[in-house]
Amino acid sequence: MARKSLFALAMLCSVGAWAEPWTLRDCIQHALQNNISIRKSRVNEETGKATLSQSKSALWPSLSFSTSHGVNYRPGQETETYRPVDGEMVSTTNVTANSSYGINMNWTVWNGGVNHKNVEAQEVSNEISRLTTETNELSIQEQIVQLYVQIMYTREAVKVNQQLVATAEAQHNRGVEMHREGQMAKADLVQLEAQLASARYDVVNSQSQVENYKRQLKNLLQLDMKVDFDITGNIPSDEKALEIVPSAEDVYQQALVSRPEIRSAEKSIESAELQYNIAKRGQYPTIGINAGISDSHNTGSQNNVGTQLKNNLNMSASVSLSIPIWDQRRTITNKQKALLQKTSAQLDLEDKKNDLSSTIEQFWLNATSGQQRFISAEAKSKSQKASYELVNEQFQNGLKNVVDVLQSRDNILSAEQDKLQSKYTTLLNIQLLKFYKGENLDL
């Protein structure tokens, strides 16, 4: 019971800790430790390390011990039997047992250097696995910041919609009074009711979008539905959207050096070159050394076990030389495949560079155009807010009709949405440009 109580307390403390709002850095650090895709990549890294240890061990001799034990039954044997080989008189028993023992050593002294090249090839393969893990980590971080920004954007949209709901409620209440006093037709009041319902729907819809984006972010963080998850409520200032946009060319040149997918593609070319080198060595001779010690004894002999082991002890050693003459085009085919693999790796590197260039250019275009749209949208939003406040005041005083109110509401809603979308588009793409340049993500 005590252990269960302590466990329950620990779980409550854990849940309580995670109930605090998560910063972007919290999300990234947690994902790097717990995301399943990243953990699988790390397992592949460990597998490569084990394979490298095996490749290094292949440079040294192998040693094995073998033993066998058997029983012979000769039902027709009744007398002693003379064995002309060694002059021994074997036992008259018709059941005999025999045992043999052996220690064998095999060592491939030289096989054209294939074993050494296999070690180099595995080291390159391990480096590619490490870079794959790093690529997955960067990809997860990129997905996290996109969802994180989307949540912040949608939350601000919720606040805008809530303000419009408050205004729509005031307009609807005023419309009810005007209708009661005979100053507004029923049809106009119905339009105000529809406006209020639409505003409330927009709030609910925005809130649902926030929860959906939070669910997607929790999935990246490997958090289940039991975890009370929320992000910090710090809203980036408008000034952050007006930061200097990094040069696309500078970001690209930095990314060529630092991005793991580029380095991995370069390592794949190196791996293909090693495979060609290994395949070429298939036409070289192989030199091996074999040595062994064996012994045996059986119960059918008149000598005791010690004497038999002394007499039957056998030691051997040999050197072997194998020269390939015709291997059914195996070496030629392996060299051709390695050259084709190298060509494919070179094309893959070129493709990744093009993708990287296009991606960075797209970030830069989104950031620069978003920044210009934000400046325009901010001015438009201020103008539409002032206009909407004036129309609403005139409507309250009976100087504007419902059509003017609805039109003004649509205008301010469109202006606010444009402002928020351009603001967060700019923020996101500036951060991604810095990220591809090698900086940490931060909002």
Beta strands, then each sheet from edge to edge (+ up, - down):
strand 1: 62-73
strand 2: 81-83
strand 3: 88-90
strand 4: 95-110
strand 5: 286-298
strand 6: 314-322
sheet 1: 1+ 4- 5+ 6-
sheet 2: 2+ 3-
end
